[in-house]
Amino acid sequence: MSLFSSNKTYLGIDIGGSTIKMVELEKKGKRVYLKNYASTYSNIKSDPFLGGRENFLKMAPTDLGMILQEVFKATKFQSQKAALSIPIHSTFTTILSLPLELNGEELSDAIRYEAKKHVPIPIEETILDWRVVRTTQTQIQKQETDVLSGGKKGNMIQEVFLMAVPQDIVTRYQKLSKMMKVEPEVLEVEIFSLFRAAGVKETEHYVFIDIGGQNTNVTIFAETFIKDTFNINISGDDFTRAILQEKRSLSFNDAEKLKIEKGLTDDLVKRALLPYFNDLVDRIKRRQPIGFKIDKVILAGGAVLLKGLIEYFKEKLGVEIEVINPWNKIAVPASLKNTLANQGASFAVAVGLALRGLEE
């Protein structure tokens, strides 16, 4: 046993569609410090009306690996171990209800058996991960094909969040990690990284809206339990293209600047973007479980800094709206506080990943 506490550093790497975010945290005693960070954007396509920015997630591993190597070289990260995010739209997820008495090998066997019913590709071609999210009492209607349900009224069951990641995606991340010369200890679905970075109360109900450069994810949490999660094919790039459609004389960068600086306070931007946000709100309301009270909506992703967006969601959803701030419990150099405060929503996944690594 050492009589002296040792410092530990960990790197969180969030590879999104349009941006790559990296955050290196260091733990000294009970405090966590920001040690280093970096970000890079993908290139704008020659015809932004058709695609906006290049998609990092669709790049060949060698091409993406070279970009990551350049970021590492410029930033001089020191951590040898890393946690990487997996976009939830690249996985298969579901909630399984299993008898409470199952544990150990029996639980593992039951999960693998049930997974075959929910995962549309052969289980052998996936990496399975799961976590028991809660125990509850319910009535299980026994089916002839379901040998696992007890069939008794009021059975105690355990609800298991199951995630299946295609093996080719895992292999891709392993190749990228090798090129960066880091050990990929953790692969985590990005919504869990967001939840950790938000530091929310585990007794309340939340809706997380993560608007990225390529798509939007909405996840409904009851305490720490995922009630529902779904993706919508709208993104920050879609918003920029919508502004370009309204005023074709603008360049892609000009439209981005107008979107960021004016947001929904500008009539042109408002006219271009409200159809997207109205659709998003309608979908959230349709997917909200009956009787489910939302305590707070938490916004994440670079696109949520749009001026007027908080007020819009507050009016339409009638609940408290908050932009995620992952730096709340992290010691940040005073000279960077203002800069990072404006970038917290886009760095949240990377921060949550690094925090996960420090927990290991």
Secondary structure, DSSP 8 states (H G I E B T S, - for coil): --SS---EEEEEEEE-SSEEEEEEEEEETTEEEEEEEEEEE--B-SSHHHHSB--GGGS-HHHHHHHHHHHHHHHT---SEEEEEE-GGGSEEEEEEEETT--HHHHHHHHHHHHHHH-SS-GGGEEEEEEEEEEEEE-----TT-SS----TTEEEEEEEEEEEEHHHHHHHHHHHHHHT-EEEEEEEHHHHHHHHHT--TTSEEEEEEE-SS-EEEEEEETTEEEEEEEES--HHHHHHHHHHH-TTS-HHHHHHHHHHTGGGSHHHHHHHHHHHHHHHHHHHHHS-TT----EEEEESGGGG-TTHHHHHHHHH-SEEEE--TTTTSB--GGGHHHHHTTHHHHHHHHHHHHHHHH-
